[in-house]
Amino acid sequence: MNHLISDPISCLKHPGNDIKKIPRHVAMIMDGNRRWAVKKGLPPIAGHWQGAHVLIDILKEAASLGIKILTVYSFSTENWNRPPEEIAGLMQVFETYLQKMKKPMIEDGVKLEAIGDLTPFPEQVKKVFYETKEATAAGQKITLVLALNYGGRDDLRRAVLKMMDVYKEGKLSRENLTEDVLGSYLDTAKFGDPELLIRTSGERRISNFLVWQIAYSEVCISEVLWPDFTPSDFRKAILEFQTRERRLGE
């Protein structure tokens, strides 16, 4: 069987990699699926199927490099505005790949998580997701975080609502409302902020993704459309990250 995770020390075989500067948490905007399909004269959903396959290869590469968390923008709050047939196709992609990859993820120590509000998703998709999440709960090699029905502004909105409830209970005051406290109510609280954000397809915007969390993330833009994105392209982004000096506002 082809496993997701290769030799755990394989990161040492990549020329130029400084393993001391491998980011712990990488976030990705997987952009360009529809454009890839159009270029090939295929329906948009074909790009999403190919993109899902690419994610498996990138997850494997991230794990081999020692990255601990990979957060990917899988379905945004704005994606509901797409044609109904494309949305239905995307739901099928999610369901199929979650089922297909459950066993390999268990065997290779991948832990599945999600951020966002899954409430509007079809019941079958939610069922498969939660079954796979539970089955992979013991994974310790790498955590794959799917951003599903996620928007950075909605994340903040929901965080404020939770804080208001705590405030009403007398457990939160104006005086102790720090940035760290607000951050603890965000979907990503247990994962920490990403050190690196990668966006494919050459677009130069964050598209409402992790708007709070990427305040000090390094940003790498790849011109490659997501369905054509390879482990080599991913390594190039990591190498670019390694050349930068993170100042964190200093």
Steps between C-alpha positions, in 0.01 A plus 500: 500500500621853427510682830470873550813532709841407367825447688489735804857621438445557128501875563877470541526388137362826361798719397511838667246427770589633844300271726533755781288742298221271391169674584286316753171616346441570131173635358405467135250665265458233233398724211463436128290184476237648270751680278695175463184322387403775254847492342456130439145533370360315801210582735603693815447198726782317320741755643372435851547123463855552380561753778392249763751251362776763511426568867591141583846549345554833676395356836754223453772752417413725794521207740833387357641849562393497864212746471252428777185682383371557147188718480334513158222727373259233378164679485443864591187671625488675161512173306129450559451763226632260236263311265297229680642224282857600589416508872341155474811374324725643770298324769552175311874567483513555877302185577692278259848608604425492872387140460788407272772648719378391843703179518826649359472794740458265797799290392721803444422701812296776336249671727199659328348822634285782365432868552184680396131438546404160359130545583381569139681198352300194386448246779691229316805721454496592870457135596802391295708792626432431868557126453838570340588759762427254779687219326814715460488663844816321617711624207819675611703543180313793347162668542298577188256783568226545240347849494137413419235769467771722644549875475739710703238764572247233599761345730535837675122547512448165665785568741337828608167323555670243723675775695171684548351188658799468732478871583133462593600221738742739671804298397647762264565869558614789286821519697615145420400498134841469334595390151593160642160466664319586176721256313401224740141522372594460133462169318877465476572547871643151554712509185676833537564752223667386177855615439452470125207560264525358147260602225500337159390630157676836528217687673621752756228523761404306812131453408366519855723214618640513856485879502602525867741209508727596209584847631869403520509200267745494213313492168613304196317535167537220246402562139409131461132405488414270790431185292853535354664575836764239584705401806791677329295823490419453867870456586578820310257687725664353810844593371380855436367512857841390626671794330287757680569661834182510705486828693150475646455876495843584640 
